[in-house]
């Protein structure tokens, strides 16, 4: 079974992933943890590393593999922050259409959530611990202020379109030792159906906090 954990920074993705590793799962880390970015980065370099991550999950020797971060992140991140990435979300959708044989949907997406005040407090604390100044820590903590809201919109819409594909987990507390693996969604969509839905939904929705909202 393949699980994808996603959420805004400091919601506890890696903490939960490591807790599941302790229960026998294989954790697949995010791109920036697995690879060093090349000095001259090809337009599809980051996208292809997401395909590699999915291949790692498929090849895991354990019954359960946990993707610590969504392989389809380039799609919704390009929608949220078009000024921070080299390609927009439409480019990412086309890439995943063209490479449909090299990826698949997880058995379950798990969206991690904490109240925004808790998330900011966690992010500030971890930034200070890493050596950032108080000002830089505060700046980083607020950088993704609307991300949780927008991820909730995206994944709620996804689950409405494909019931059972997404579950939401409140991570205000450390995950219990008996945290159960989610059940696989029944009748998960094919690549084309999922990307058709994603393209239509993103084209008709603006992120919270963007101009015009």
TINUSE-826688 format. One line per 10 residues: number of its first residue (from 1); their letters; for each residue x, y, z of N, C-alpha, C, CB. Coordinates in pm, whole numbers. Glycine has a CB too. Layout:
N
NUM = A = X,Y,Z,X,Y,Z,X,Y,Z,X,Y,Z; ...
***
This chain:
213
1 = XXXXXXXXXX = 84,-120,0,0,0,0,88,125,0,-95,0,123; 51,223,-79,125,348,-85,40,460,-26,166,382,-231; 98,530,73,34,646,134,112,770,94,27,632,288; 42,878,69,106,1009,49,67,1099,164,65,1072,-87; 168,1152,235,145,1249,341,170,1388,286,236,1221,465; 78,1479,309,95,1616,262,37,1713,365,28,1636,124; 84,1835,358,39,1940,449,133,2058,440,30,1888,594; 92,2169,496,178,2287,499,302,2259,584,101,2410,555; 409,2337,569,529,2317,651,495,2319,800,633,2424,620; 562,2231,875,550,2222,1021,416,2164,1066,568,2359,1082
11 = XXXXXXXXXX = 352,2087,980,232,2016,1024,263,1875,1072,130,2010,911; 387,1829,1051,427,1700,1107,440,1586,1008,332,1662,1208; 461,1616,879,470,1509,779,583,1412,809,489,1569,641; 704,1465,825,819,1377,846,811,1306,981,949,1457,837; 757,1374,1081,740,1312,1212,650,1189,1201,682,1412,1314; 538,1205,1132,446,1094,1115,506,986,1026,314,1142,1057; 574,1027,919,637,929,830,735,842,906,707,999,714; 816,904,992,913,828,1070,845,738,1173,1010,921,1139; 731,783,1226,656,698,1318,604,574,1246,538,776,1381; 565,590,1120,518,477,1042,634,386,1001,444,525,918
21 = XXXXXXXXXX = 751,443,980,871,361,955,898,270,1073,994,451,926; 879,323,1194,900,243,1314,803,126,1321,885,330,1439; 692,137,1248,594,29,1243,618,-64,1125,454,85,1236; 725,-38,1047,760,-129,939,743,-75,799,682,-249,952; 702,49,785,684,108,652,817,158,597,582,222,656; 821,184,468,935,248,403,901,393,375,974,174,271; 988,485,417,966,627,392,1040,670,267,1011,711,513; 970,741,179,1031,802,61,1035,952,86,950,767,-72; 1155,1005,103,1172,1146,139,1138,1238,22,1316,1172,187; 1134,1368,51,1108,1468,-52,1229,1483,-145,1071,1603,12
31 = XXXXXXXXXX = 1205,1543,-261,1310,1559,-362,1433,1627,-305,1258,1638,-480; 1415,1737,-233,1529,1815,-185,1610,1743,-79,1482,1946,-132; 1554,1640,-20,1629,1559,76,1704,1446,6,1535,1501,181; 1651,1399,-104,1710,1285,-175,1817,1326,-276,1603,1208,-245; 1802,1443,-336,1893,1483,-443,1941,1627,-424,1825,1468,-579; 2062,1653,-467,2112,1790,-472,2076,1848,-608,2267,1795,-448; 2020,1967,-607,1980,2028,-734,2104,2060,-819,1898,2155,-709; 2100,2032,-948,2213,2065,-1034,2226,2215,-1053,2198,1997,-1171; 2348,2260,-1082,2369,2403,-1104,2292,2452,-1225,2518,2433,-1122; 2291,2371,-1329,2212,2404,-1448,2097,2304,-1455,2300,2400,-1579
41 = XXXXXXXXXX = 1984,2346,-1402,1870,2255,-1386,1782,2255,-1510,1788,2295,-1263; 1760,2137,-1567,1670,2124,-1681,1527,2155,-1637,1679,1981,-1743; 1442,2204,-1727,1305,2241,-1689,1226,2127,-1625,1232,2289,-1810; 1259,2003,-1663,1184,1889,-1610,1258,1814,-1499,1151,1793,-1721; 1372,1867,-1454,1451,1793,-1355,1370,1759,-1229,1575,1874,-1315; 1307,1858,-1170,1231,1836,-1046,1112,1744,-1071,1182,1971,-988; 1045,1760,-1183,932,1674,-1217,976,1529,-1232,866,1723,-1346; 1090,1508,-1296,1138,1371,-1314,1180,1307,-1182,1254,1369,-1412; 1228,1387,-1090,1262,1332,-958,1135,1285,-886,1337,1437,-873; 1022,1349,-913,896,1302,-854,859,1165,-911,783,1404,-879
51 = XXXXXXXXXX = 884,1144,-1039,862,1011,-1097,953,909,-1031,886,1014,-1249; 1078,947,-1004,1171,857,-937,1122,821,-797,1310,921,-929; 1066,919,-727,1013,893,-592,899,792,-599,965,1024,-526; 811,808,-697,701,712,-709,755,573,-739,602,756,-819; 857,564,-824,917,434,-854,976,371,-728,1027,449,-962; 1037,452,-642,1090,400,-516,978,343,-429,1164,512,-440; 866,413,-425,753,364,-346,703,231,-401,640,468,-343; 693,221,-532,647,97,-595,744,-18,-568,630,116,-745; 873,15,-560,975,-89,-543,1004,-123,-397,1102,-46,-610; 938,-56,-304,965,-79,-162,946,-226,-126,873,9,-74
61 = XXXXXXXXXX = 1034,-275,-42,1032,-416,-2,942,-442,118,1172,-463,29; 876,-338,167,784,-352,280,641,-347,229,809,-242,385; 548,-390,313,408,-393,272,354,-253,247,323,-463,377; 407,-155,320,358,-18,310,472,78,279,287,24,440; 447,170,188,542,276,155,475,410,181,591,266,6; 551,503,239,498,634,275,574,740,199,507,658,429; 504,811,112,563,924,40,553,1047,130,492,948,-97; 668,1093,177,674,1210,264,670,1334,176,804,1209,355; 550,1368,131,531,1475,35,473,1420,-95,662,1549,8; 382,1492,-153,306,1450,-270,390,1452,-397,184,1539,-288
71 = XXXXXXXXXX = 391,1341,-472,462,1339,-601,399,1434,-702,463,1197,-657; 272,1465,-684,203,1557,-775,209,1701,-725,58,1515,-791; 294,1726,-629,310,1861,-573,335,1969,-678,424,1861,-474; 412,1941,-786,435,2048,-885,306,2104,-945,523,1997,-995; 200,2023,-948,74,2072,-1004,14,2178,-913,-25,1957,-1024; -14,2140,-788,-82,2237,-701,10,2347,-650,-144,2165,-583; 141,2321,-641,232,2427,-598,242,2535,-706,371,2369,-567; 240,2493,-832,242,2591,-940,116,2676,-945,260,2521,-1072; 5,2620,-896,-120,2696,-884,-112,2795,-769,-240,2600,-865; -55,2750,-656,-46,2835,-538,56,2947,-554,-11,2752,-418
81 = XXXXXXXXXX = 173,2912,-610,285,3007,-612,346,3015,-753,393,2965,-510; 273,3066,-849,325,3072,-986,450,3157,-1000,220,3124,-1078; 472,3248,-905,590,3335,-912,713,3271,-850,561,3467,-843; 699,3154,-787,812,3091,-719,867,2969,-791,772,3052,-581; 801,2927,-896,846,2808,-968,871,2844,-1114,743,2693,-957; 950,2761,-1179,986,2789,-1318,874,2761,-1416,1105,2709,-1355; 780,2673,-1378,671,2640,-1469,538,2658,-1396,685,2495,-1522; 432,2685,-1472,301,2695,-1409,238,2557,-1398,210,2790,-1489; 123,2551,-1337,60,2421,-1311,21,2350,-1440,-62,2439,-1222; -11,2425,-1545,-49,2361,-1671,69,2283,-1731,-99,2467,-1772
91 = XXXXXXXXXX = 189,2338,-1715,309,2269,-1762,324,2136,-1689,436,2357,-1741; 302,2139,-1557,314,2017,-1477,208,1914,-1517,301,2050,-1328; 86,1959,-1540,-20,1867,-1583,19,1800,-1714,-155,1941,-1599; 69,1877,-1809,111,1820,-1938,222,1717,-1917,159,1931,-2034; 317,1749,-1829,426,1656,-1803,372,1523,-1750,527,1716,-1704; 283,1529,-1654,231,1405,-1597,142,1331,-1697,151,1435,-1469; 74,1402,-1784,0,1334,-1892,96,1259,-1983,-83,1435,-1973; 204,1325,-2020,300,1266,-2114,376,1149,-2053,398,1370,-2161; 380,1142,-1920,456,1037,-1852,366,949,-1766,566,1099,-1765; 246,925,-1815,146,851,-1737,192,711,-1700,17,842,-1815
101 = XXXXXXXXXX = 279,652,-1780,325,516,-1750,422,512,-1632,391,456,-1871; 470,627,-1587,575,631,-1486,528,677,-1348,685,721,-1531; 400,692,-1330,350,733,-1198,209,679,-1179,352,888,-1184; 163,689,-1057,27,648,-1025,-20,722,-901,18,496,-1003; -147,715,-874,-201,774,-752,-173,682,-635,-352,802,-766; -154,737,-517,-137,652,-399,-269,585,-364,-84,735,-279; -261,485,-279,-385,424,-230,-463,522,-143,-353,296,-151; -392,614,-82,-457,713,4,-369,836,17,-486,653,143; -430,954,3,-366,1080,42,-406,1108,186,-408,1198,-53; -310,1149,268,-339,1188,406,-297,1334,421,-265,1096,510
111 = XXXXXXXXXX = -393,1422,440,-366,1564,458,-351,1592,607,-479,1652,396; -234,1641,646,-208,1672,786,-246,1817,814,-59,1648,821; -306,1838,929,-357,1971,962,-331,2004,1108,-507,1981,931; -292,2128,1132,-289,2185,1268,-341,2327,1257,-142,2181,1331; -393,2386,1365,-432,2527,1360,-314,2613,1316,-485,2575,1497; -341,2719,1241,-234,2800,1185,-143,2858,1293,-292,2913,1102; -199,2896,1408,-115,2950,1516,-16,2846,1566,-203,2998,1633; -58,2721,1571,31,2612,1613,139,2590,1508,-48,2481,1637; 99,2591,1381,196,2570,1273,303,2678,1273,125,2567,1137; 262,2804,1288,358,2915,1289,452,2902,1408,284,3051,1293
121 = XXXXXXXXXX = 398,2865,1523,482,2848,1642,586,2739,1619,395,2813,1764; 544,2628,1560,637,2518,1531,744,2562,1431,561,2395,1476; 700,2630,1324,793,2672,1219,894,2772,1274,718,2734,1102; 848,2864,1358,939,2962,1417,1041,2892,1506,860,3066,1498; 996,2797,1587,1085,2726,1679,1190,2646,1603,1004,2633,1769; 1149,2580,1496,1247,2499,1423,1344,2587,1345,1176,2402,1328; 1299,2704,1299,1390,2797,1231,1494,2852,1328,1311,2912,1168; 1451,2888,1448,1545,2937,1550,1644,2828,1586,1469,2984,1675; 1597,2705,1595,1684,2593,1630,1790,2570,1522,1602,2465,1651; 1754,2600,1398,1849,2579,1288,1949,2694,1274,1774,2561,1158
131 = XXXXXXXXXX = 1934,2799,1358,2030,2908,1357,1984,3036,1291,2152,2864,1293; 1860,3041,1244,1811,3164,1183,1788,3271,1289,1681,3138,1104; 1798,3396,1249,1768,3506,1340,1618,3507,1368,1814,3643,1280; 1578,3581,1472,1436,3589,1506,1355,3648,1390,1416,3674,1633; 1413,3749,1323,1343,3812,1211,1326,3714,1095,1418,3937,1163; 1433,3639,1063,1426,3542,954,1331,3428,990,1566,3487,922; 1332,3389,1117,1242,3282,1161,1097,3323,1145,1271,3245,1307; 1067,3449,1181,930,3499,1168,890,3508,1021,916,3636,1236; 983,3554,937,956,3565,793,925,3428,734,1076,3628,721; 1005,3328,770,984,3194,716,853,3135,766,1100,3102,754
141 = XXXXXXXXXX = 821,3163,894,697,3109,951,574,3162,879,689,3144,1099; 581,3287,832,467,3347,765,465,3329,615,462,3490,796; 570,3268,560,585,3258,415,471,3180,350,717,3193,381; 423,3078,420,318,2993,364,188,3008,444,363,2847,363; 156,3133,478,43,3159,568,-90,3106,515,31,3308,592; -111,3108,384,-239,3062,329,-231,2922,270,-286,3159,223; -115,2857,282,-98,2728,217,-194,2623,273,45,2680,233; -210,2618,405,-298,2518,466,-441,2534,416,-293,2529,619; -488,2658,407,-624,2683,358,-641,2633,215,-657,2832,365; -542,2662,132,-552,2622,-8,-537,2472,-27,-447,2695,-89
151 = XXXXXXXXXX = -451,2409,52,-441,2263,44,-571,2198,87,-325,2212,130; -636,2256,189,-765,2202,232,-867,2210,119,-816,2278,356; -870,2323,48,-962,2337,-65,-934,2233,-172,-952,2478,-124; -807,2218,-207,-765,2124,-312,-800,1980,-276,-614,2135,-336; -763,1937,-157,-785,1798,-120,-932,1769,-88,-699,1761,0; -1005,1867,-36,-1149,1848,-15,-1220,1830,-149,-1209,1968,62; -1182,1912,-246,-1241,1899,-380,-1205,1765,-442,-1194,2015,-471; -1080,1722,-423,-1036,1593,-474,-1119,1480,-414,-887,1571,-443; -1141,1487,-283,-1216,1380,-218,-1364,1382,-257,-1203,1391,-67; -1415,1500,-289,-1553,1508,-339,-1565,1443,-476,-1600,1655,-345
161 = XXXXXXXXXX = -1463,1464,-558,-1463,1406,-693,-1436,1256,-689,-1360,1475,-780; -1349,1215,-596,-1309,1074,-586,-1321,1031,-440,-1162,1053,-639; -1442,1000,-395,-1466,972,-252,-1376,863,-197,-1611,933,-232; -1318,893,-80,-1233,796,-13,-1086,807,-46,-1278,661,-45; -1051,893,-142,-911,903,-183,-828,983,-83,-901,967,-320; -894,1069,-5,-824,1159,88,-879,1140,229,-837,1307,44; -788,1138,327,-829,1147,467,-755,1264,529,-801,1013,544; -812,1322,634,-753,1438,701,-718,1398,843,-851,1560,700; -597,1435,886,-548,1397,1018,-509,1521,1097,-429,1301,1007; -567,1538,1214,-532,1647,1305,-403,1611,1376,-647,1676,1407
171 = XXXXXXXXXX = -298,1689,1353,-166,1657,1408,-123,1754,1517,-63,1657,1297; -218,1803,1595,-180,1888,1708,-102,1809,1811,-303,1951,1772; -133,1681,1821,-62,1594,1914,26,1500,1836,-162,1515,2004; 128,1446,1902,214,1347,1837,128,1227,1799,331,1303,1930; 154,1164,1685,73,1050,1643,84,936,1743,116,1003,1505; -28,875,1771,-29,763,1865,48,645,1807,-173,721,1900; 99,561,1894,175,445,1849,90,351,1765,233,370,1968; -41,353,1790,-128,261,1716,-196,331,1598,-234,203,1809; -132,438,1546,-189,507,1429,-212,406,1318,-96,621,1380; -337,392,1272,-365,291,1170,-333,341,1030,-511,249,1177
181 = XXXXXXXXXX = -292,250,945,-280,285,805,-420,306,750,-203,176,724; -436,408,667,-566,434,606,-604,320,513,-565,568,530; -730,308,487,-777,207,393,-764,260,251,-923,167,424; -730,172,161,-718,214,21,-853,261,-32,-663,99,-66; -850,364,-113,-974,414,-172,-1030,310,-269,-949,549,-246; -1161,302,-274,-1225,210,-366,-1242,279,-501,-1362,161,-311; -1201,212,-606,-1220,269,-739,-1141,395,-763,-1363,296,-761; -1012,395,-729,-928,513,-752,-930,548,-901,-782,488,-704; -926,677,-933,-937,718,-1074,-813,681,-1155,-960,868,-1083; -831,670,-1284,-716,649,-1372,-644,783,-1390,-760,591,-1511
191 = XXXXXXXXXX = -524,778,-1447,-444,898,-1467,-523,1006,-1541,-317,865,-1544; -585,966,-1651,-654,1065,-1736,-769,1131,-1661,-706,999,-1864; -849,1050,-1591,-963,1106,-1517,-916,1202,-1409,-1047,994,-1454; -808,1165,-1340,-758,1251,-1234,-706,1383,-1291,-648,1180,-1155; -625,1375,-1395,-568,1497,-1452,-674,1583,-1520,-459,1462,-1552; -776,1520,-1579,-887,1598,-1635,-956,1677,-1525,-988,1506,-1708; -981,1609,-1412,-1044,1679,-1299,-954,1791,-1249,-1074,1580,-1184; -825,1762,-1229,-732,1862,-1176,-726,1985,-1266,-591,1802,-1159; -716,1962,-1395,-706,2074,-1489,-831,2160,-1484,-682,2022,-1632; -947,2096,-1480,-1072,2171,-1476,-1086,2248,-1345,-1192,2076,-1495
201 = XXXXXXXXXX = -1055,2183,-1233,-1072,2248,-1103,-977,2367,-1088,-1050,2148,-990; -851,2347,-1121,-753,2455,-1106,-784,2573,-1197,-613,2403,-1134; -834,2544,-1317,-866,2651,-1411,-983,2737,-1362,-899,2593,-1547; -1063,2682,-1274,-1183,2752,-1228,-1176,2799,-1084,-1301,2664,-1246; -1060,2790,-1022,-1045,2834,-884,-916,2913,-868,-1047,2714,-787; -923,3019,-790,-804,3095,-755,-769,3065,-610,-826,3248,-776; -640,3062,-578,-600,3036,-439,-645,3147,-346,-450,3018,-429; -676,3111,-223,-702,3210,-119,-578,3297,-105,-740,3142,17; -597,3429,-104,-484,3519,-89,-426,3569,-219,-378,3453,-12; -473,3516,-332,-422,3564,-461,-499,3688,-502,-432,3454,-570
211 = XXX = -447,3769,-596,-519,3888,-642,-658,3851,-692,-440,3958,-753; -754,3926,-649,-891,3899,-692,-971,3820,-592,-890,3827,-821; -904,3772,-486,-975,3696,-383,-1008,3787,-266,-892,3574,-334
***
